[in-house]
Amino acid sequence: MTEQLKEMADIVPADFQVSPVWEYALDREVEGESLVRPVLDLPARTLDLRFVGAPVRLANCQVMPAMIANVTVTDPYRTHQFISLSLYKNEWFGLARYYDADLDQNGPAALAEFLGLTIEEVFPISYDLRAYCIGNPDALAGKINVEPSERLTDKERLRLVLSQTSS
């Protein structure tokens, strides 16, 4: 069977019918390209270097296709600090987190504008990855709020990143 590789930039929601979980094919990297491949052994036991295509529910109950990454299946706290979300509406929109440099261009207000909704119609965004992965339910399901419940300093975030153990 031939391995199915795609460029990350070419992923669309239909690809998640092959598999909802994809991983970076670091062993197959080509300069200038980020290649990904579907994870076929599900439910996954880790989401390290992986992302999940799953529906999310906006505050107005609208369900949208999403890509979710930076989930540590054993650690809800780490997941809530680092989770990343992209929503699809004819193209992907990556939501910037409070510490991202592009927050002004890609933060909650920009996401709401991209979707043609108000911030109140968008947030909180509910996600549930438990069907695709084994782990702590509080790490695999939750809400992404317009404002995080806790903002870490750069030093605290770095300490959390450096303390990460394999999940």
C-alpha positions as CSV (number, residue, x, y, z in Angstrom):
1,M,0.0,0.0,0.0
2,T,1.4,3.4,-1.0
3,E,1.7,6.0,1.8
4,Q,-0.6,8.9,1.3
5,L,1.3,12.1,1.8
6,K,0.0,15.7,1.3
7,E,1.4,19.1,1.8
8,M,0.0,20.6,5.0
9,A,-1.1,23.7,3.0
10,D,-3.3,21.4,0.8
11,I,-5.3,19.8,3.6
12,V,-9.1,20.4,3.4
13,P,-12.0,19.0,5.5
14,A,-12.6,16.2,3.0
15,D,-9.2,14.8,3.9
16,F,-10.5,14.0,7.4
17,Q,-12.7,11.3,5.9
18,V,-9.5,9.4,5.1
19,S,-8.6,9.8,8.8
20,P,-9.5,12.5,11.3
21,V,-5.9,12.3,12.7
22,W,-2.9,13.4,10.6
23,E,0.7,13.6,11.5
24,Y,3.7,15.5,10.3
25,A,5.9,13.2,8.1
26,L,9.2,14.4,9.5
27,D,11.0,11.5,7.9
28,R,9.8,12.6,4.5
29,E,10.4,16.3,4.7
30,V,11.2,18.2,1.5
31,E,12.7,21.6,1.7
32,G,10.0,24.2,1.7
33,E,7.2,21.7,2.2
34,S,5.5,20.4,5.3
35,L,4.3,16.9,4.5
36,V,1.6,15.2,6.5
37,R,0.1,11.7,6.4
38,P,-3.1,10.1,7.9
39,V,-2.9,8.1,11.1
40,L,-4.8,5.0,10.4
41,D,-4.4,3.2,13.8
42,L,-7.2,4.8,15.8
43,P,-8.0,5.7,18.4
44,A,-4.6,7.4,18.7
45,R,-2.6,7.2,22.0
46,T,-0.8,10.5,21.4
47,L,-1.4,13.7,19.4
48,D,2.2,14.8,19.6
49,L,3.2,16.2,16.2
50,R,-0.3,15.5,15.0
51,F,-3.5,17.4,14.4
52,V,-7.2,16.3,14.3
53,G,-9.9,17.3,11.9
54,A,-13.1,17.4,13.9
55,P,-16.3,19.4,14.0
56,V,-16.5,22.2,16.6
57,R,-19.6,23.9,17.9
58,L,-19.7,27.7,18.1
59,A,-21.5,29.6,20.8
60,N,-24.5,30.0,18.5
61,C,-24.6,26.2,18.1
62,Q,-23.3,26.3,14.5
63,V,-21.1,23.3,13.8
64,M,-18.0,24.0,11.7
65,P,-15.0,21.9,10.4
66,A,-11.9,22.5,12.4
67,M,-8.3,21.5,12.7
68,I,-7.0,21.2,16.2
69,A,-3.4,20.8,17.3
70,N,-1.1,21.1,20.3
71,V,-3.1,18.7,22.4
72,T,-1.3,16.8,25.1
73,V,-3.6,13.9,25.7
74,T,-2.5,13.3,29.3
75,D,-2.4,17.0,30.4
76,P,-5.5,19.2,30.4
77,Y,-3.6,22.2,31.7
78,R,-1.0,22.1,29.0
79,T,-3.6,21.5,26.4
80,H,-5.6,24.5,27.5
81,Q,-2.5,26.7,27.3
82,F,-1.3,25.6,23.9
83,I,-4.2,24.2,21.9
84,S,-4.4,25.7,18.4
85,L,-7.5,25.9,16.3
86,S,-8.2,26.6,12.7
87,L,-11.7,26.9,11.3
88,Y,-12.7,26.3,7.7
89,K,-15.0,28.4,5.6
90,N,-13.8,28.1,2.0
91,E,-10.3,28.5,3.5
92,W,-8.6,27.9,6.8
93,F,-8.4,30.6,9.5
94,G,-5.9,30.0,12.2
95,L,-7.0,31.5,15.5
96,A,-4.1,33.3,17.2
97,R,-3.6,32.7,20.9
98,Y,-3.0,35.5,23.3
99,Y,0.7,35.2,23.1
100,D,1.0,34.9,19.3
101,A,2.6,37.8,17.4
102,D,-0.3,37.9,14.9
103,L,-3.0,38.3,17.6
104,D,-4.2,41.6,16.1
105,Q,-4.7,40.1,12.6
106,N,-5.9,36.6,13.6
107,G,-7.4,36.9,17.1
108,P,-11.0,36.4,18.2
109,A,-12.3,39.6,16.6
110,A,-10.7,38.7,13.3
111,L,-12.1,35.2,13.5
112,A,-15.6,36.5,14.1
113,E,-15.3,38.9,11.2
114,F,-14.0,36.0,8.9
115,L,-17.1,34.0,9.8
116,G,-19.4,37.0,9.5
117,L,-20.5,36.6,13.1
118,T,-20.2,38.5,16.4
119,I,-17.7,37.4,19.0
120,E,-20.6,36.4,21.2
121,E,-21.9,34.1,18.4
122,V,-18.5,32.5,18.1
123,F,-17.1,32.0,21.6
124,P,-16.9,29.8,23.5
125,I,-16.0,27.2,20.9
126,S,-16.6,23.6,22.0
127,Y,-14.5,20.7,20.8
128,D,-14.4,17.0,21.6
129,L,-11.6,14.7,20.4
130,R,-12.4,11.7,22.6
131,A,-13.7,9.6,19.6
132,Y,-10.3,9.9,17.9
133,C,-7.8,9.6,20.8
134,I,-7.3,7.9,24.1
135,G,-6.4,10.1,27.0
136,N,-7.6,12.3,29.8
137,P,-11.1,13.4,28.9
138,D,-10.5,16.9,30.2
139,A,-7.5,17.3,27.8
140,L,-9.5,15.9,24.8
141,A,-12.7,17.9,25.2
142,G,-13.4,21.4,26.3
143,K,-14.0,25.0,25.3
144,I,-11.9,27.7,23.7
145,N,-12.9,31.0,25.2
146,V,-12.5,34.5,23.8
147,E,-10.1,35.1,26.7
148,P,-8.1,32.4,28.4
149,S,-8.9,31.6,31.9
150,E,-5.3,32.1,32.8
151,R,-2.6,34.1,31.0
152,L,1.0,32.8,31.5
153,T,4.0,35.0,31.3
154,D,6.6,34.2,28.7
155,K,8.8,32.7,31.4
156,E,5.9,30.5,32.7
157,R,5.0,29.3,29.1
158,L,8.7,28.5,28.5
159,R,8.9,26.5,31.7
160,L,5.7,24.6,30.8
161,V,7.1,23.8,27.3
162,L,10.5,22.7,28.7
163,S,8.8,20.5,31.4
164,Q,6.8,18.6,28.7
165,T,7.1,14.9,28.9
166,S,6.1,12.6,26.1
167,S,2.4,11.7,26.2
